[in-house]
Amino acid sequence: MAVAGGGYPWRRVRWDAVSGSQSPPAGSALARDIALYTVARFALVAVIALVLVLAGVPLLVAVLLALVVALPLSMVLFRSLRGRMAAGLAVARERRNAERSRLRAELRGGGGDEPR
């Protein structure tokens, strides 16, 4: 897949491919998705650590082990939320890049479609 303007095509995330929807998340939806994903990851670590402590594992060891176990587990359990978050971040990055290109073109005194 060719990407206009260079870049890394394997990093591009199509929102409709992730969620089935045609519209990317707005800024507030992106913030909500990031906050929800973060809280979900912390909650998963807390639940795993609690189960280990109840099983008789010392607290520090339980927390460290929970951190190690929660990473791959959260990749599976929170796949759709992670996909929504990644798609929203990709859209925001594209907006920033387009705005940066437009501003650079204005500073050069040319149109936005001219190559460097």
JOWO-V386199 format. One record per backbone hydrogen bond with DSSP energy under -1.0 kcal/mol. NH is the residue of the N-H (numbers start at 1). CO is the residue of the C=O. Records with the same first field share a line. If there is no record, write none. Layout:
NH=CO  CO
This chain:
6=3
11=8
18=14
19=15
20=16
30=26
31=27
32=28
33=29
34=30
35=31
36=32
37=33
38=34
39=35
40=36
41=37
42=38
43=39
44=40
45=41
46=42
47=43
48=44
49=45
50=46
51=47
52=48
53=49
54=50
55=51
56=53
57=52
62=58
63=59
64=60
65=61
66=62
67=63
68=64
69=65
70=66
71=67
73=69
74=70
75=71
76=72
77=73
78=74
82=78
83=79
84=80
85=81
86=82
87=83
88=84
89=85
90=86
91=87
92=88
93=89
94=90
95=91
96=92
97=93
98=94
99=95
100=96
101=97
102=98
103=99
104=100
105=101
106=102
107=103
108=104
110=105
